[in-house]
Amino acid sequence: MDKNFQEEQFTGIIKFTPPLYKQRYQFIKDLVGKYKPKKVADLGCADCTLLQMLKFCSSIEVLAGLDICTSVMKENMHRLSPLPGDYLQPAERPLTVTLHQGSVAHKDPCMLGFDLVTCIELIEHLEQSELMKFPEVVFGFMAPRIVVISTPNFEFNALLPNKALFRHPDHKFEWNQAQFQSWALETARRYDYSVEFTGVGHPPTGMENVGFCTQIGVFVRKYSQTCESAQSEKPTEAVYKMVFRAVYPSLKDEKYLKNAVVSEVIFTAQNIKRSLLDRLMAEHEEYNNDPVERKFQFQPSMNRFSEDLGKLVVEKSMEPFVHGNVVYIPLTTIFSFPKVNRLCGTFEKLCKLIAGKVTLSSDGSAVMFNTELENEEN
Ligand code: SAM
């Protein structure tokens, strides 16, 4: 739980800072930070607020939302789409976000293979018949590594300003701590999970036995299961309706990787060229200003950029050099820059990705810039 959340003295009016729903989302974010799941499903995702937060968690590659109500999901689902910046600077990890219309009382193969399943303030909205089927669907069929279930703690209601029996008119029930824990323990036992109880929304000082305002059970699967076996052993007909799908641009996609590598290679080569030309210019000025330097220092330096040095390309030297009006930046030099190196992994991959997109020397070992052409363009 976020240590920054404040506990307040009980004044007769409970006010949570940050609001309780944000504390619930933060709880999930912290859990994602701890377990680093790749595939996360949010059941009863409503207006997708939690999903919008989770799409920024770098471990997550697949994010799915499920709700029985299409219209509530559609309210803000556009926020789950990639932004222009995502295309300009594609992330390293792939990310696919989907939304499905359906009930947690029904099994659908699209919900298989998840690492983490969240059910935030969902179960109290289920009819008795749905609640009966819910454990088999989530723990038996989906069987993710971790399930988080949050639900109101009925004992806390007496401390809330709203004096209605339940906190929301659509709640079919609200459990006290003993009721939730006995349901959770029995579910965990039946499906071979362990469960730990916690919550958000601390009770006032001196009233700790009331428990958290939102009670939370974190279930962890005790047995290991491979993705393949989980999917192949569970043939089921698709019953959910997909209402949204977004595939984010990622460097795992060769198309985006190619663009990123070409831009980075040109950017790096331009920087090397600029510092080389600046250095040459400085040496040239030094030579003109100082007759002694002219005699002893400029000659060797000139040698490095004389015609003889054309051979360096053939010898795959790391040194950039100028030959006539052309600046040569060896690919080996460019590959040694961390960002290029990380993007490509191998020198062969670098050569493959920039082929046909960057002007290279005849033997393909160096990026070429014609300074004369560039001057004309400027
Ligand atoms: N999880 C969201 C959050 O924390 O912000 C909101 C939960 S909202 C209180 C409960 C949601 O559960 C509603 O959006 C409702 O449509 C959905 N729901 C109710 N019964 C459902 C069912 N059988 N299957 C899937 N979703 C259901």
Residues whose N, C-alpha, C, O or C-beta is under 5 A from the ligand:
A	BS01	SAM	L43 G44 C45 A46 L66 D67 I68 C69 V72 G102 S103 V104 A105 I120 E121 L122 H125 E130
